[in-house]
C-alpha cells in the first residue's frame, strides 16, 4: 500500500470544494427510472446517459470523481475511448461500486447486511486495471421499533472495514458509506443516537482492520428526521446536529466527509451542506457531497432519452454540481442558482 498515492487520490476527489457524482445505480434501478419517464431501458441508453453526465466542460472544477456501476466501467464513450479514459481526460477520477447489495441478516428480521466480500480482492485488481482509483460500499441501517440491533450495526461495520482494507491493499481509495435511512417516522434525536452508534462501530472496526484513515473517505447520511415524522427538524437543526455528531464520532484523520443525499430534494441537500460549512469553517475534514439523484434529477428529466436534449441535460448537471460546490465552501445563496 502506497499511502501517499491513496491520500493524493482522496484529496483530488474532495479537495477545494469538489465532490463526487454517484452514477452507480444498478441496471434494474436505472431501468426503473428510465421506464418511469418513457425512456427505452437499453444498454446503449444507459451508456449515453452516464456519458452525458460526465461530459460537461469544466465539470472537474466541481466534481473530483464519479462512481460507476460494473456495466458502465466496461463501456466506451461515443468517441471510442473507454469510459474511464474519457473521464480522466476531463479531470474526473473513475470509481466503482463493489458491494453486491444488502441482503437479509440471518436471525434478525427486517434488518440487512451488505454482501460482496467473496472474491473482492480479485475484482478490485480487475477494476484497477480498468481504471478505477476509488470504490464504494454501502451499508444500510434502518430505524424502526427495536431496530437497528447491535448485531446489525456491528455486522455492517465489520464488512465495511474488511472492504476498506482490501481496497487499500489494491491501491484503491475506499468510500465507506454507512447510511442511516430516512425511511420511517423517527425523530432527529433518534437519528442522532443511531448515527453516533453506527459511526463509533465503523471506526472501531476500521482501526481493527488496520485501515489508514488518511486514504479513506466517509460517505455518511445526515442527521435528519424520518421522512414520515410529523414534526420534521428544520434546515439549521439538521446542519447543527450533523456537525455535532461528526465532531463527536469521526476521527480527524479521515481525508474527507462526502455526504449522501439519501432521498432529500436537490435544494434541501444543498442547503444542509452549505449551512454545515458556514457553521464550522474549521472542521478537520472537507465537508462535501457525493450525491446521486440530487445531482442527476434535473438532467434526467431534461434528457428523457432525446439525443437533441443532451447538451441541455449536461448543462443542468453542471449547474447542480456548481451549486453544491458553492455549498461545500459555505458560499451557496438562493440567488446563486442560474437557469441552466
N, C-alpha and C positions, 0 to 999 in steps of 0.2 A: 504493500500500500504506500503510495506517494501522497502524504497528507497535504503537501504544498499544492499539488495539482488539484486535489479534491477541493481545497479551500478556494483556490482561484476560480474553479468552476462554479462553486456555490456563490461566490461574490459576483460573478458575471450574471448569474440568474436573478439575484435580488438586490444588487447594489445600485446606488444612485437613482432611486425612485423606480427601478424596473421591477416588474412582477412576472408571473408565469401564467401562460394561457393553457387551460386544460381542455384538450380536444381528444380525450381518451375514452369517450363513450364506447361501450361495446357495440358490436354490429346490431344486435336486437334493439338496443336503446336508441341508436342513431336512426335505424329504420322506422321505429315508432314515431320519432319526432318528424321524420320526413313524411310519413303517411298522414299524419295529422294536418299537414299543410299541402297535401296533394302532390308531393314530390315522389317520383319513382325511386323506390328503395333498391338501387343497384350499386354495385361496387364502384362503377365509374362516377356516379353521382356523389358517393361518399368521398372519393378521391378529389373530385373537383371542389367539393365544399371545403374539405380540410385545406386544400391548396389556397383557395381564396382567402382563408382566414389568416394565413401566414405570409401573404404576398404583398401586403401594404408597404409602400415606400416609406421608410423611416420608422417602421414598427419597432425595430430594435432599440429605439430611444426609450420606449415604454415597456417593452416585453423582452426579458432576457432569454426565455426558453419556452418551449411548448411541449406538453405531454402528449404522446401519441399512443394509439392502440396498435396491437400486433399487426393488423392488416395494413395500417397506414404507413408504418415504418418500412414496409416492404414495397411500397408503391413508388411510382415515378411521377414527377411533375409533367405538365403539358409540354415542356421544352426538352423532355427526355432525361433530365437529371433525376437521380434517386432523390426522393423527397427530403431525406435528412441532409443531403448535399445542397439541395435547393434552399433549405432553411439556413444552413451555415453560411451560404453565400450572402444572405441577408442579415447576418449577425444574430440569428436565433438559434440557441443551443437545442438540439433534439433530445427529448426524454421519452421514457416508455413506461406504461403501466405494466407491472409484472405480477400482481396478485391475480388469482383466478376466481375471486368473488367471495362473498360472505355466505356461509352455509350454517345450518342449524348446529348449535353447540350441544353435544351429547349430554343428556341428563339435565338440561336447562331449557325448558320450554320457552319459546318466543325469543330466545337470545341467539346471537350469531357470532361465529368466529371466522375470520378471513383465512382462506387456504391459498396454497400456491408455493409452499416451500420445497416440495418434492421436485427435484430436477432444476431448481432455481439457479444453482451455480453454472450449469451448462447453458441455460437460457440467457443468463447475464453475459456470458462470454460471447454468445452469438449476437446479442443486441449491441454489445460494444463494437463488434465487427461491422454491424450495420450503421453505426454512427451515434448510438445513444450515449450520452455522457451523464445523465441522471435518470432516476427511476422513481416510481411512486407505488406505495402500498397503502390501501385504505382499510382501516378498521371501523366498525360500526357499533356504536353504543346507543342503546335505546333506553329512554327514561319512561317508566310506567310503574304500576303498582308492583313493588317487590323487585324491580329491575332498575339498573343493572346489578347483578350479583358480583361479588368479588371474583368469583371463578371466571366470569365473562371478561371483566376488565383485565385480569392477570393473563388469561389465555391470549387475548388480543395484543397485550403489551409484549408478551414473550415472542409472539410471531413477528411483530414489528421489529423487535430488536435483532432477531436472527436474520430477518430480511436485510436490515441495515448493515449488519456485519458482512454479509455476503456481497452486498453492493460495494462496500469499500474495498473488499478484497479484489473485486473486479475493476477497480478504478472508476466506479460509478457513484455519483453523489446520491444518497438516499433521501427522498422526501418521506418523512414519517407523518402519516395522516390518521390521527385518532379523532374520528368525527362523532361528536355527541349530537344526535339527530334533533332537528326542530320539531319533528312529529310528536304530537301529544298536547296535553293541556297543562304541562308543568310550568311552574313559575321560574323567573330568572334566578331566584335563590336556589332552587333545586338544580338548575343547570350549572350554577357556580359550584355547588357541592360535588356533583358528579364529574364535572370537567376537572376540578382540582384533584380528585381521586385518580382519575384516568391519567392525567399528566404525571402525577407522582409515580404511579406504577410504570408508565412508559419510560421515564428517565432512569428509574432504578434498574429496569431490565436492560436499557442501553448501556448502562455502566457495567452490568454483569457480563455483557457480551463483548466488552472492550471497544465499543463504537466511539470513534473520535467525533465529538460534537462539532468541532470546527469544520468538519466536512459533511455536516448534516443540516438539512432544512426541516423545520417543523411546519406542518400544514394543519393547524387546528381549526375547529369551529369556534365561532364567537360565543361568548356567554350571553344567551338571549332567551327570551320567553318561548315556550312552546307555541307552535302556530295556532293551536286551539285555546290558548289561555285567554280568558275574557278580560283580563287586566294586564295587557302586554306592556313591558317596560319601554320607555322612550329611548330615543337615539343616544342621548347623553348618558343615561344609566347603563345601556349596553356597552358603550365605549369605556366607561369608568370601571365597570365590573370585569370586563375582559382584561383590561390592563392590570387590574389588581390581581387577577387570577394568574396571569402570565408572570408578573413580578414575583409572586409567591411560589411558583411551581416550575419555572423554566430556567435552567442554568444560563448564565451569561455567555457561556462558550459557544452556544448554538450560532451557526452562521446567519440564520435569518428566520423570521416568522412570516409565512405566506398564507394568509387566511383563505379558507374555502368560503364560498358564498352560502352554501347549504340551503338553498331554496329561498333566500332573500330576493327581493326585487333588485333590479340593476341599481337604482338610485339609493336604496336603503343600504346595500352593501358598501357603496362608495362613501356615503355619509358616515357610517360607522368607522370605516378605515380612516377617513380624514380626521374625525374627532380624536381618535386614539393618537394620531401623530401630532395633533395640536395640544392635547393634554399632557403628553410625555415626549418632549423633544430630546430626552437624554436616555431613552431606552437602550439597553446593551445590545440589542439586535435590530436590524431593519424590520419595520412593520409594513408589510406589503400584501400583495394579492396573488392568489392562484385560483382564479375564477373560471368556471365553465360557462354555465348558462348566463350568468350575469355579465359576461363579455360577449357571448355569442348571440343572444336572443334577437337583438335588432338586426344583426347581419343575416340570420337565418330567415327572419320574416321578410326582409328585403329581397333576398335571393330567390327563394322558393323554386329553385331548380331552373331558373331562367338565365341562360348564358348572357343575355343583354343586361342583366342586373348585377353582374359580377363586380364591376368597378364600384357601383353604389354600395353593394354589400361590404366590400373590402373597406371602403371609407367609413362605414358605420362601425365596423370592428375597431378600426384605427382610432376613431373618436372615443369609443368607450375605454380603450386602452389608455388614451391620453388623459381622460378624466380620472381614471384610477391611479395613474402615475402621479398626477397632482395630489390626489388623496394620500398617496404613500409619502408625500413630502409635507402633508398638512396644509396644502395650498389650494385645495378644491373650494370653489364657491359655486352656487347655483348658476351664476352668470358666466361661469367658465364654459358651460355647455354651448356648443355651436350646432348648427344644423349640418348634419353630415352630407 
